[in-house]
Amino acid sequence: MTHKERRQQWKARIEAYKASGLSAREFCRQHNITTRQLYYWLRKETLKEQTGNTVQWLPVNLSGQEDTSLSDFLTVKVGPAVIEVRQGFNEKLLLDVVKVLSTLC
């Protein structure tokens, strides 16, 4: 099962749990899953809702003549991940990496 399929499966389980009116323990017993798994995915869903699942590009304005020779890379932080972006980077690759990190972090 792929990661995407697993997320979809748990999304459906969480919706079923919320609609069931059952306690976590009873729902898990009936669906043959552990409460630990359910709470893990509930927490993951809550964090995703709080942070959103979108990538936003922010404009950067440089004022005046700045000496860029002192720094030959840009540091991008996404959650706990740190990416160094150097001159000539692949924009599509960076966007794809940021999207993946956003879903994982």
URCOR-V547096 format. One record per residue. N is the residue number from 0. PSI is psi as a letter, one per 40 degrees, with the letter a starting at -180 (999 if undefined). NEAR is the number of other C-alpha atoms within 8 Angstrom. Layout:
N_PSI_NEAR + N_PSI_NEAR
//
This chain:
0_h_4 + 1_i_5 + 2_d_6 + 3_d_6 + 4_d_8 + 5_d_9 + 6_d_8 + 7_d_8 + 8_d_8 + 9_d_9 + 10_d_8 + 11_d_8 + 12_d_8 + 13_d_11 + 14_d_8 + 15_d_8 + 16_d_11 + 17_d_7 + 18_e_6 + 19_d_7 + 20_e_6 + 21_i_7 + 22_i_6 + 23_d_9 + 24_d_7 + 25_d_8 + 26_d_11 + 27_d_12 + 28_d_9 + 29_d_6 + 30_e_6 + 31_f_6 + 32_i_8 + 33_i_8 + 34_d_9 + 35_d_6 + 36_d_8 + 37_d_12 + 38_d_8 + 39_d_8 + 40_d_10 + 41_d_9 + 42_d_8 + 43_d_8 + 44_d_8 + 45_d_8 + 46_d_8 + 47_d_10 + 48_d_8 + 49_d_6 + 50_e_6 + 51_i_6 + 52_f_8 + 53_i_6 + 54_h_7 + 55_h_4 + 56_h_4 + 57_h_4 + 58_i_4 + 59_h_4 + 60_h_4 + 61_h_5 + 62_h_5 + 63_a_4 + 64_h_4 + 65_i_6 + 66_h_5 + 67_e_6 + 68_e_5 + 69_d_5 + 70_h_6 + 71_e_8 + 72_i_8 + 73_h_8 + 74_h_8 + 75_h_8 + 76_h_8 + 77_h_10 + 78_b_7 + 79_e_6 + 80_i_7 + 81_h_8 + 82_h_7 + 83_h_8 + 84_h_9 + 85_i_8 + 86_h_6 + 87_e_4 + 88_i_7 + 89_h_6 + 90_d_6 + 91_d_6 + 92_d_7 + 93_d_9 + 94_d_8 + 95_d_8 + 96_d_8 + 97_d_10 + 98_d_10 + 99_d_8 + 100_d_11 + 101_d_12 + 102_d_8 + 103_d_5 + 104_999_7
//
